[in-house]
Amino acid sequence: LYLCTVEYNMEDERNNIQRMAMNFGTCMGVFWILKFIMFPLGMTTPFLSLTFIILTMAVPFLGIHYARTYRNRYCDGVISVGRAFTFTWMMYLFASLLTALAHYIYFSYIDDGFILKHCEEQIVTIEQANLPNMEETVKMLKESLANAKALNAIDITMQLLSQNAFIALLMAFPTALFVAKRTTPTNNGKKENDYTQQ
């Protein structure tokens, strides 16, 4: 009976983490999609380009906020590094999957070569500037552009999904360390939450 109870609690905990990670990941994914919209628009409007950069820099802080909210609201203010890592990584993964859908729709039906055309114009501008020691850089940029032109919408989407999943893995661990909170014994032998990390 004890083993069945332990197995049930572990299964219930996994389901809880997955459900909450999906909920928060959806919110994070919507944020990423709004951020992505700023990218092509920012190619013609500098203010929107700056907005894209600011929103990108805000992603880790939003991740910490969501992880803290999960810890305080659904874990009674206590969470281990392992559980925090699992939640955070799954949250970013769900966000990546949702954003991948937006990427596919954009590159399939909206972009029509706009981003690549703009990049090509930027390379031509750099080349015409005749800056010293830029020949190799321009050559590398042209090769990268040629490779990008050979990709279809699915290829681009899968590359961006892989990139986001890898970045998610990198961000999940430091976020988990930052939000982890354990119980510590008090002087009367009882336990209380360690609030050294808020």
Disulfide bonds with the S-S distance in Angstrom:
none
